[in-house]
């Protein structure tokens, strides 16, 4: 119960920050949280730091998401590593990654490619047609085509957390996914969070943030300290000017 009360307090602090920035109470956006599960991030997952991070972001779902919850995806390298874990709410946010992700998701301890999870995010919120499920009896034995699934388009924010650089072989595909999204006018904002205390420049994330108006980047050099920030400090880090402009648009 203490966690619930703390999250409600954090949500009120977020609302105050949004008010100061001129964001109206009726401005809403569906939220996605993308979590890198590559091998280099294993320690942070197992010690619970990334669970603390997702708990700190739950107030953003409480305040901005129409249904008060955040969809959680995990990814490492390649299309088949992308996994929709489910949703996180105030009631089940404590230890979320430890309970639902470690050793339980496809691609656990893999490499790092960005484009496939970003593509899946756009499908999830209706900006791209979702691929039909494969492997059914008819499709296997008779080659029956199944139409793509079209979800309702939803204005959305993707919070994308990684501890490493994208595989260079995936750079062009990632840029293509974001470029085509921009050209379609998808109502999606991507907030990239590079979290690594080691010598990772996150140059590719910086390039994406500079190139596209609906992208921002936050670099975190000490994730343990970041998850301990006060509500006001955390909001100051995450509510980047581009995101605030996007919310007002």
GINORDA-V261396 format. One record per residue. N is the residue number from 0. RES is the residue in one letter. PHI is phi in whole degrees, 0 to 359 (NA if undefined). Layout:
N|RES|PHI ; N|RES|PHI
This chain:
0|X|NA ; 1|X|298 ; 2|X|296 ; 3|X|303 ; 4|X|295 ; 5|X|295 ; 6|X|293 ; 7|X|296 ; 8|X|296 ; 9|X|295 ; 10|X|295 ; 11|X|294 ; 12|X|295 ; 13|X|297 ; 14|X|301 ; 15|X|296 ; 16|X|297 ; 17|X|293 ; 18|X|299 ; 19|X|298 ; 20|X|274 ; 21|X|83 ; 22|X|268 ; 23|X|293 ; 24|X|295 ; 25|X|271 ; 26|X|282 ; 27|X|230 ; 28|X|203 ; 29|X|295 ; 30|X|243 ; 31|X|237 ; 32|X|242 ; 33|X|261 ; 34|X|243 ; 35|X|293 ; 36|X|242 ; 37|X|292 ; 38|X|301 ; 39|X|290 ; 40|X|262 ; 41|X|302 ; 42|X|300 ; 43|X|296 ; 44|X|290 ; 45|X|290 ; 46|X|277 ; 47|X|92 ; 48|X|294 ; 49|X|287 ; 50|X|295 ; 51|X|296 ; 52|X|298 ; 53|X|294 ; 54|X|295 ; 55|X|292 ; 56|X|270 ; 57|X|306 ; 58|X|302 ; 59|X|293 ; 60|X|292 ; 61|X|300 ; 62|X|268 ; 63|X|254 ; 64|X|280 ; 65|X|303 ; 66|X|256 ; 67|X|73 ; 68|X|225 ; 69|X|242 ; 70|X|285 ; 71|X|245 ; 72|X|241 ; 73|X|243 ; 74|X|202 ; 75|X|223 ; 76|X|243 ; 77|X|90 ; 78|X|300 ; 79|X|280 ; 80|X|275 ; 81|X|284 ; 82|X|218 ; 83|X|273 ; 84|X|290 ; 85|X|142 ; 86|X|238 ; 87|X|241 ; 88|X|232 ; 89|X|304 ; 90|X|287 ; 91|X|235 ; 92|X|281 ; 93|X|292 ; 94|X|66 ; 95|X|301 ; 96|X|293 ; 97|X|301 ; 98|X|281 ; 99|X|245 ; 100|X|239 ; 101|X|304 ; 102|X|59 ; 103|X|237 ; 104|X|245 ; 105|X|301 ; 106|X|79 ; 107|X|304 ; 108|X|65 ; 109|X|271 ; 110|X|268 ; 111|X|218 ; 112|X|226 ; 113|X|269 ; 114|X|296 ; 115|X|289 ; 116|X|288 ; 117|X|297 ; 118|X|297 ; 119|X|295 ; 120|X|302 ; 121|X|295 ; 122|X|292 ; 123|X|299 ; 124|X|256 ; 125|X|84 ; 126|X|275 ; 127|X|229 ; 128|X|294 ; 129|X|280 ; 130|X|290 ; 131|X|293 ; 132|X|294 ; 133|X|257 ; 134|X|97 ; 135|X|290 ; 136|X|303 ; 137|X|296 ; 138|X|292 ; 139|X|289 ; 140|X|258 ; 141|X|238 ; 142|X|65 ; 143|X|289 ; 144|X|284 ; 145|X|244 ; 146|X|293 ; 147|X|300 ; 148|X|270 ; 149|X|253 ; 150|X|271 ; 151|X|296 ; 152|X|287 ; 153|X|229 ; 154|X|302 ; 155|X|210 ; 156|X|239 ; 157|X|251 ; 158|X|258 ; 159|X|247 ; 160|X|247 ; 161|X|220 ; 162|X|252 ; 163|X|215 ; 164|X|288 ; 165|X|293 ; 166|X|303 ; 167|X|306 ; 168|X|294 ; 169|X|257 ; 170|X|301 ; 171|X|297 ; 172|X|292 ; 173|X|297 ; 174|X|299 ; 175|X|296 ; 176|X|300 ; 177|X|288 ; 178|X|295 ; 179|X|292 ; 180|X|297 ; 181|X|296 ; 182|X|295 ; 183|X|286 ; 184|X|79 ; 185|X|304 ; 186|X|270 ; 187|X|225 ; 188|X|244 ; 189|X|252 ; 190|X|255 ; 191|X|272 ; 192|X|240 ; 193|X|264 ; 194|X|239 ; 195|X|199 ; 196|X|275 ; 197|X|270 ; 198|X|278 ; 199|X|246 ; 200|X|280 ; 201|X|56 ; 202|X|299 ; 203|X|291 ; 204|X|298 ; 205|X|297 ; 206|X|297 ; 207|X|297 ; 208|X|297 ; 209|X|284 ; 210|X|276 ; 211|X|246 ; 212|X|289 ; 213|X|260 ; 214|X|226 ; 215|X|221 ; 216|X|221 ; 217|X|235 ; 218|X|258 ; 219|X|243 ; 220|X|268 ; 221|X|221 ; 222|X|293 ; 223|X|301 ; 224|X|288 ; 225|X|299 ; 226|X|288 ; 227|X|261 ; 228|X|298 ; 229|X|293 ; 230|X|304 ; 231|X|296 ; 232|X|294 ; 233|X|297 ; 234|X|296 ; 235|X|296 ; 236|X|286 ; 237|X|270 ; 238|X|277 ; 239|X|292 ; 240|X|306 ; 241|X|295 ; 242|X|294 ; 243|X|297 ; 244|X|298 ; 245|X|295 ; 246|X|297 ; 247|X|281 ; 248|X|283
